[in-house]
Amino acid sequence: MSWTRVNLRELPDSGDDSLESRFGRKALAAEHLGVSYFRYRPGFRLETGHTHRSQEEVYVVVGGSGKLRLDDEVLELRPWDAVRVAPGVVRGLEGGPDGLEVIAVGSDRPPEGDVEHVQDWWPG
């Protein structure tokens, strides 16, 4: 088939009460990209950051507001902001006063994966 359609909000939620996480790569049968939906409750952030050895990602804010920490910089996010993040940059998101809804799009990844987590990454 030359196309696949899924509703990201109808995919299984891999998160919890603080972070809704729905991953579309497999459901879309995508060969070269991943598309995911994340909803952060107000003020929530994972204390770990993450980076990718080879994947480039784009985050698109589709609702709410929040922050995106990229290495030592923090960006304030608002609806329809799109931020490209190169491999090797440590990143993490935080929900604003009304929460944060983000679509993440990632490029090819090696079969063995390429994510690295950074513990206790957000400053106090």
Phi, psi and omega in degrees: 000142183269357177208158178217139177236134171222157172261114185302326181289345180262357176287159178302140178273119179266003185262210181218198182295335183269333185216111174276132184223118181230122188252127187256355186305306182290317181299328178275353185055039182283133179270329190234006179205159175239145177228126182226154177243132177231138173232115179264133176290163181306130177076356183278142171209149172284138180286347176262144169262175174213159176221165176237139178288325184229342184279136168265143179229155171233133175250129178240122179279121180250355178191152178071206180207174179171202182229149173232117176267128179236107189051246183257009178256146176238124178258136171278132184248145176222166183308137177074008167293138174235128182234121175271136180235124181283158174303148177090348179271127177281135184221158176195149183247155177220134178287141176276195184301331179252013184086181184216128175245128186224140167258127177249132178239126181237153180275189178311149174227147178295152181304328181277359181086165180214014181276142173232132179263143179243112184287151176047050190274321179287136177291153183322000000 
